[in-house]
């Protein structure tokens, strides 16, 4: 290399290092973030997905917000309390305005809750959060009461999932109108400037935000689903912040003095859903005998088969080798320390010999063939996890073909229950009722249950116990009821839990971030380091 070229190259590297570690002005113009999962809609009530919820939180607000530990904190409601066995009263925040200048009132709350069950073609509805409410009473513009048919202790928790719309602006709003950006009008910390679906979202600061204006004038929120490209963009200085740090890059990023890491144990379970929809005497779509012929029955309806598939999985190997330590093996939805965690439900022990015995007992001494479907751009190492599971199943005689697809394709087919087995994730509120209502309960549009029950699991006894828990006001009793319900789901192998993710973000050293257990990647959680 010529001396002049060498000096220029060194200067370029030095300038890049300086730019990535220089102090950030309180009025820095732009924060550029890159996220690893696509956002499928700007309609805050269309699809219960963490990437969508993260973006919705930047544009809209909720009556009850959550802190980085997923604890309830005041939002558009400053306080709430039960004023009778079946009535909750919420006091609303004064002086809040939507991005278009409309004043926020109780009318907007009532309108929003009435909209939840009526969003056309919602693939994972928010209706469950409105169904328990039988009547809405507007006491005055800043006081609202929710009446329920029975005592309902979860109402404040439910409100952490509902982003509030403007009754006037959104009276005839469509999901397409939100996605265009024209109707993406809320009371959140940022306004939408432009939206290119699947590519990027451009936001600008809402200087009138009730929670305090962001230090960033603009936010470029880019969707870079390729892990290598996302990390390279951070290292090159093209972006300031990334989520879903690839585990293969973690050591290198930790050692880079220009960068810093933010992490916390999350509430995201990675699990395998199974086909409970087809009856025991029906064919499951991707299950055959070893010669590729239809079995004439659905082996996944046999709990012995489900248990065998779970026993065949070496969760410790997956978390150590595939996830490189960025996950914890589990046998349930919630991590230790959360409300209604089940202490005696441990990860299923790795026992391939026991799994073979169970298969033989169930009538499959030679196993069978199955296809395991997975996304390849949604969760950390998702397709690699599926490949590992497929290899483990093959060792007990269940010959497994793994098909990994883009999230957009995968989630649509999963929602239509087209798969025999699928790998997917769920990010919970820290309360066992949340995954039970959404993932495990029998699909019931009238109640809003089973909105994400893509395997169509159904257990009438579990539904009965869940119904009883939802009206129990004694928190200790309710927690024990939820523990019993989750234990029942585990014993019946409703799904096959694998691990709980550790949430990891990386950013320029001159930034700081509040790591959220719910894994949401939001611009309001990023600040210049000096402002921490």
C-alpha positions in Angstrom: 0.0 0.0 0.0 1.3 3.5 -0.8 2.2 5.6 2.2 -0.4 8.3 1.2 -3.1 5.7 0.7 -2.2 4.1 4.0 -2.5 7.4 5.9 -5.8 8.2 4.3 -7.2 4.7 5.2 -6.0 5.2 8.8 -7.6 8.6 8.9 -10.9 7.2 7.6 -10.9 4.5 10.3 -10.1 7.1 13.0 -12.8 9.4 11.9 -15.3 6.5 11.9 -14.3 5.5 15.4 -14.6 9.1 16.5 -18.0 9.6 14.9 -19.3 6.5 16.6 -18.2 7.5 20.0 -18.6 11.3 20.0 -21.0 12.9 22.4 -24.5 13.3 21.0 -26.2 16.7 21.1 -29.4 16.9 23.0 -31.0 18.0 19.8 -29.3 15.4 17.5 -31.3 15.5 14.3 -31.7 11.8 13.4 -31.6 8.5 15.1 -31.3 5.6 12.7 -32.4 2.2 14.0 -32.3 -1.2 12.2 -34.7 -3.9 13.3 -34.5 -7.6 12.4 -38.3 -8.3 11.9 -40.6 -6.8 9.4 -43.6 -4.6 10.5 -46.7 -6.0 8.9 -49.1 -3.1 9.6 -49.4 0.4 11.2 -53.0 -0.4 12.2 -52.5 -0.8 16.0 -55.4 -3.3 16.3 -54.8 -5.5 13.2 -52.1 -8.1 14.2 -50.7 -8.9 17.6 -47.0 -9.1 16.8 -44.2 -7.6 18.8 -42.7 -5.7 15.8 -46.1 -4.1 15.1 -46.6 -3.3 18.8 -43.2 -1.6 19.0 -44.0 0.7 16.1 -47.5 1.3 17.5 -46.0 2.4 20.8 -44.0 5.1 19.0 -47.1 6.5 17.3 -49.9 5.8 19.7 -50.4 5.7 23.5 -52.3 3.4 25.9 -54.3 4.0 29.0 -51.8 1.9 30.9 -48.2 1.8 29.8 -45.5 -0.6 31.0 -42.0 0.0 32.2 -38.9 -1.9 31.1 -39.7 -4.7 33.6 -43.3 -5.0 32.1 -44.8 -3.4 35.2 -48.0 -1.3 34.8 -47.4 2.5 34.9 -49.7 5.4 34.2 -50.2 6.4 30.5 -53.2 8.2 29.1 -54.8 7.2 32.4 -53.3 8.7 35.5 -55.0 6.4 37.9 -57.5 3.5 38.0 -59.4 1.6 40.6 -62.3 -0.8 41.1 -65.3 1.1 42.4 -67.4 -2.1 42.7 -67.1 -5.8 42.0 -67.9 -5.3 38.3 -66.8 -1.7 37.7 -63.4 -0.2 37.0 -63.0 3.6 36.9 -60.1 5.3 35.0 -59.1 8.9 35.3 -57.7 10.3 32.1 -54.7 12.6 31.6 -55.6 16.2 31.0 -54.3 18.3 28.1 -53.3 15.5 25.8 -53.7 16.0 22.0 -53.5 13.8 19.0 -50.9 14.6 16.3 -53.6 16.4 14.3 -54.5 18.7 17.2 -57.7 16.9 18.4 -58.1 16.8 22.2 -58.0 13.4 23.8 -61.1 12.5 25.8 -63.1 9.6 27.1 -65.0 9.4 23.8 -61.8 8.3 22.1 -61.3 5.5 24.6 -64.9 4.2 24.1 -64.5 4.4 20.4 -61.2 2.4 20.5 -62.6 -0.4 22.6 -65.6 -0.7 20.3 -63.3 -1.0 17.3 -61.2 -3.9 18.6 -63.5 -6.7 17.7 -64.4 -5.2 14.3 -61.1 -4.9 12.4 -61.7 -6.9 9.2 -59.5 -9.9 8.4 -57.3 -9.4 11.6 -55.0 -12.4 11.6 -54.4 -12.1 15.4 -57.2 -10.0 16.9 -57.1 -7.7 19.9 -60.8 -8.5 20.6 -60.0 -10.4 23.8 -59.2 -7.1 25.5 -62.7 -5.7 24.8 -64.9 -8.8 25.2 -65.1 -8.7 29.1 -66.5 -5.2 29.0 -70.3 -5.2 28.8 -70.9 -1.4 29.1 -68.8 1.7 28.8 -69.9 4.7 30.9 -68.5 8.1 30.1 -68.7 10.1 33.4 -67.1 13.2 32.0 -64.5 14.0 29.4 -61.7 12.8 31.7 -63.4 9.9 33.6 -64.5 6.6 32.1 -66.0 3.5 33.7 -65.9 -0.1 32.4 -68.6 -2.4 33.5 -68.1 -6.2 33.3 -70.6 -9.1 33.7 -68.4 -10.6 36.4 -65.5 -9.4 38.6 -62.6 -8.9 36.2 -59.1 -8.3 37.8 -57.2 -8.2 34.5 -58.7 -5.1 33.1 -55.7 -2.8 33.8 -53.4 -5.4 32.3 -55.6 -5.7 29.2 -55.4 -1.9 28.7 -51.6 -2.3 28.3 -52.4 -3.9 24.9 -54.8 -1.3 23.6 -53.5 1.8 21.7 -56.0 4.6 21.7 -57.4 6.2 18.5 -59.2 9.5 17.8 -62.9 8.9 17.5 -63.3 11.6 14.9 -60.3 10.9 12.7 -60.6 7.2 12.8 -64.4 6.8 12.6 -64.2 5.0 9.2 -60.5 4.2 9.2 -59.3 1.1 7.4 -56.1 -0.9 7.9 -55.0 0.3 4.4 -55.4 3.9 5.6 -53.1 3.3 8.5 -50.6 1.5 6.4 -50.4 4.5 4.0 -49.4 6.6 6.9 -52.3 9.1 6.4 -54.3 7.7 9.3 -51.4 6.7 11.6 -52.3 9.5 14.0 -52.0 9.0 17.7 -50.8 10.7 20.9 -47.4 9.0 20.9 -43.9 10.5 21.0 -43.5 10.5 17.2 -45.5 11.3 14.1 -45.3 9.4 10.9 -43.6 11.1 8.0 -43.5 8.2 5.5 -43.9 4.4 5.5 -42.5 2.0 3.0 -44.0 -1.4 3.9 -41.3 -4.0 4.8 -38.5 -1.4 4.3 -38.6 1.6 6.5 -40.6 4.0 8.6 -39.7 7.7 8.9 -40.8 9.5 12.0 -40.5 13.0 13.5 -40.6 14.2 17.1 -44.0 15.1 18.6 -42.9 18.2 20.5 -46.2 18.1 22.4 -45.9 14.5 23.6 -47.5 14.2 27.1 -44.5 12.1 28.3 -41.9 14.6 27.3 -40.3 15.3 23.9 -37.7 13.0 22.5 -34.1 14.3 22.2 -34.2 13.2 18.5 -35.8 15.3 15.9 -36.2 12.4 13.4 -36.1 8.7 13.6 -35.3 6.4 10.6 -36.6 3.0 11.5 -35.2 0.5 9.0 -36.2 -3.2 8.6 -33.0 -5.1 7.9 -34.0 -8.7 8.3 -30.7 -10.2 7.2 -28.5 -10.6 10.3 -25.2 -10.1 8.5 -26.4 -7.0 6.8 -27.8 -5.5 10.0 -24.6 -6.0 11.9 -22.5 -4.7 9.0 -24.7 -1.5 8.9 -23.9 -0.8 12.6 -20.2 -1.5 12.2 -20.0 0.8 9.1 -21.9 3.6 10.9 -24.8 3.5 8.5 -27.2 2.9 11.5 -26.9 3.9 15.1 -28.7 1.0 16.8 -29.8 -2.6 16.0 -31.9 -5.2 17.7 -31.8 -9.0 17.5 -28.0 -9.0 17.7 -26.9 -12.2 16.0 -25.4 -14.6 18.5 -22.5 -15.3 16.2 -21.6 -11.6 16.2 -22.1 -11.0 20.0 -18.5 -11.5 21.1 -17.1 -9.3 18.4 -19.6 -6.5 19.1 -18.9 -6.7 22.9 -15.2 -6.2 22.1 -15.7 -3.2 19.9 -14.9 -0.1 21.9 -17.0 2.0 19.6 -20.2 0.1 20.6 -22.1 -0.9 23.7 -24.6 -3.7 24.4 -27.9 -3.6 26.1 -29.5 -6.8 27.3 -32.1 -8.4 29.6 -33.8 -11.8 30.1 -37.0 -11.5 28.1 -40.6 -12.7 28.0 -40.2 -14.3 24.6 -40.8 -18.0 24.5 -39.8 -20.0 21.4 -41.9 -23.1 21.1 -43.3 -25.7 18.6 -46.9 -25.7 17.9 -48.6 -29.0 16.7 -51.6 -29.9 14.7 -54.5 -30.4 17.1 -57.1 -29.4 14.4 -57.3 -32.7 12.5 -59.0 -35.5 14.4 -57.1 -38.7 15.5 -58.6 -40.5 12.4 -57.7 -37.8 9.9 -54.5 -37.1 8.0 -52.3 -34.2 9.2 -51.1 -32.3 6.1 -47.4 -32.9 6.5 -47.3 -36.3 8.2 -46.8 -39.5 6.3 -45.5 -43.0 6.8 -41.9 -43.7 6.1 -42.7 -44.4 2.4 -44.5 -41.0 2.0 -48.0 -42.4 2.1 -50.8 -40.9 4.1 -51.1 -42.4 7.6 -54.8 -42.3 7.8 -54.5 -40.8 11.3 -53.0 -37.8 13.1 -50.3 -39.0 15.5 -50.0 -35.6 17.0 -53.4 -36.1 18.7 -51.7 -38.7 20.9 -50.1 -37.1 24.0 -47.5 -39.9 24.0 -46.3 -38.8 20.6 -46.3 -35.2 21.6 -44.4 -36.1 24.8 -41.9 -38.2 22.8 -41.2 -35.3 20.4 -40.5 -33.0 23.4 -38.2 -35.6 25.1 -36.2 -36.0 21.8 -35.1 -32.3 22.0 -31.8 -31.4 23.7 -32.7 -27.9 24.9 -29.3 -27.3 26.5 -27.5 -28.1 23.3 -29.7 -25.6 21.4 -29.3 -22.8 23.9 -25.5 -23.4 24.2 -24.6 -24.2 20.6 -27.2 -22.5 18.4 -28.1 -19.6 20.7 -24.6 -19.3 22.1 -25.9 -18.7 25.6 -28.4 -16.1 24.7 -31.4 -18.1 25.8 -32.6 -20.2 28.8 -34.2 -23.7 28.4 -37.8 -23.8 29.6 -40.8 -26.0 29.9 -43.4 -23.1 30.2 -44.3 -19.7 29.0 -43.0 -17.5 31.7 -39.5 -17.1 33.3 -38.8 -17.3 37.0 -39.8 -14.3 39.0 -43.0 -13.5 37.0 -46.5 -13.7 38.3 -47.8 -17.3 38.0 -44.5 -18.9 37.0 -44.8 -22.6 37.7 -41.8 -23.7 39.9 -42.2 -27.4 39.4 -42.6 -27.4 35.6 -39.0 -27.8 34.4 -37.7 -28.2 30.8 -38.5 -31.7 29.6 -35.5 -33.9 30.2 -33.6 -35.0 27.0 -34.3 -38.7 26.8 -34.2 -40.1 23.2 -34.5 -43.7 24.4 -37.6 -42.9 26.4 -38.9 -41.0 23.4 -38.5 -44.1 21.2 -40.3 -46.2 23.8 -43.2 -43.8 23.9 -43.5 -43.8 20.1 -43.6 -47.6 20.0 -46.2 -47.6 22.8 -48.3 -45.2 20.7 -48.1 -47.6 17.7 -45.1 -46.0 15.8 -42.2 -48.3 16.5 -40.6 -47.2 13.2 -41.6 -43.6 13.5 -43.1 -41.5 10.7 -42.3 -38.5 8.5 -43.1 -35.0 9.4 -42.4 -31.5 8.1 -41.4 -28.8 10.5 -42.2 -25.2 9.3 -40.4 -22.2 10.5 -39.7 -18.5 9.7 -36.2 -17.6 8.7 -36.3 -13.9 9.4 -38.3 -13.4 12.6 -36.6 -14.8 15.7 -33.0 -15.1 16.7 -31.6 -18.1 14.8 -35.1 -19.3 14.0 -34.3 -21.5 11.0 -31.2 -22.9 12.7 -33.2 -23.9 15.8 -35.7 -25.7 13.5 -32.9 -27.5 11.7 -31.5 -28.6 15.1 -34.9 -29.9 16.3 -35.4 -31.7 13.0 -32.1 -33.6 13.4 -33.0 -34.5 17.0 -36.4 -35.8 15.9 -34.8 -37.9 13.1 -32.7 -39.7 15.8 -35.8 -41.1 17.4 -37.2 -42.3 14.0 -39.3 -39.2 13.1 -37.8 -38.3 9.8 -38.1 -34.5 9.6 -38.0 -32.1 6.6 -37.5 -28.5 7.7 -39.1 -25.8 5.5 -38.1 -22.2 6.5 -39.9 -19.3 4.9 -40.1 -15.5 5.2 -42.2 -14.4 8.1 -44.9 -12.9 5.9 -45.5 -16.2 4.1 -45.1 -18.3 7.2 -47.4 -16.5 9.6 -50.3 -16.4 7.1 -50.2 -20.1 6.6 -49.7 -20.8 10.3 -52.8 -18.6 11.0 -54.8 -20.8 8.7 -53.6 -23.9 10.6 -52.0 -25.4 7.4 -49.0 -26.9 9.2 -48.4 -30.2 11.1 -45.6 -28.7 13.2 -44.3 -25.1 13.3 -41.7 -23.2 15.2 -42.9 -19.8 16.5 -42.6 -17.4 19.4 -44.8 -15.6 21.8 -43.9 -12.5 23.9 -46.1 -12.4 27.0 -47.4 -9.9 29.5 -46.0 -11.1 32.8 -49.2 -12.9 33.8 -50.0 -16.5 32.9 -53.5 -15.5 31.7 -52.0 -13.8 28.7 -50.5 -16.8 26.9 -53.3 -19.1 28.1 -56.0 -16.9 26.6 -54.1 -16.2 23.3 -52.2 -19.4 22.6 -53.7 -22.3 24.5 -57.5 -21.5 25.0 -59.9 -23.0 22.5 -60.5 -20.6 19.6 -63.6 -18.5 20.4 -64.1 -15.3 18.4 -66.9 -14.2 20.6 -64.7 -14.2 23.7 -61.6 -13.2 21.8 -59.8 -16.4 22.9 -57.2 -18.4 21.0 -56.4 -15.5 18.7 -52.9 -16.9 18.2 -53.7 -20.6 18.8 -52.4 -21.6 15.4 -52.3 -25.3 16.3 -56.0 -25.2 17.3 -55.4 -26.9 20.7 -58.6 -27.4 22.7 -59.1 -28.6 26.2 -62.5 -28.0 27.8 -61.2 -28.5 31.4 -58.5 -25.9 30.8 -61.0 -23.5 29.4 -63.2 -24.0 32.4 -60.4 -23.3 34.9 -59.3 -20.3 32.9 -62.8 -18.9 32.9 -62.9 -19.2 36.7 -59.4 -17.6 37.1 -60.5 -14.5 35.2 -63.1 -13.5 37.8 -61.0 -14.2 40.9 -60.2 -10.9 42.6 -57.9 -12.5 45.3 -54.5 -12.3 43.6 -52.9 -15.2 45.6 -55.8 -17.4 44.7 -55.7 -16.3 41.0 -52.0 -16.9 40.8 -52.5 -20.5 42.1 -55.3 -21.1 39.6 -53.1 -19.9 36.8 -50.2 -22.1 38.0 -52.6 -25.1 37.9 -53.8 -24.2 34.4 -50.3 -23.9 33.1 -49.3 -27.2 34.7 -52.3 -28.8 33.0 -51.2 -27.4 29.6 -47.6 -28.7 30.2 -48.8 -32.2 31.2 -50.9 -32.4 28.1 -48.1 -31.0 25.9 -50.4 -28.4 24.4 -47.2 -27.0 22.8 -43.5 -27.9 23.1 -41.6 -25.0 24.8 -37.9 -24.7 23.9 -36.4 -21.6 25.5 -36.8 -18.1 26.6 -34.8 -15.6 24.6 -32.3 -13.1 26.1 -33.1 -9.7 24.5 -30.0 -8.1 23.1 -29.4 -4.8 21.4 -26.2 -3.1 20.2 -25.6 0.6 19.6 -23.0 3.4 19.3 -21.3 4.1 22.6 -22.7 7.6 22.7 -26.2 6.2 23.1 -27.9 4.5 26.0 -30.9 2.2 26.0 -33.5 0.9 28.5 -33.5 -2.9 27.8 -37.1 -4.1 27.9 -38.2 -7.5 29.0 -41.0 -7.4 26.4 -38.3 -7.0 23.7 -40.0 -4.1 22.0 -37.5 -1.9 20.0 -38.8 1.7 20.4 -37.1 5.0 19.8 -38.3 6.5 23.1 -36.1 4.0 24.9 -32.9 5.3 23.3 -31.2 8.5 24.6 -27.9 10.2 24.3 -25.6 8.7 27.0 -25.1 12.0 28.7 -28.9 12.3 29.3 -29.3 8.9 31.1 
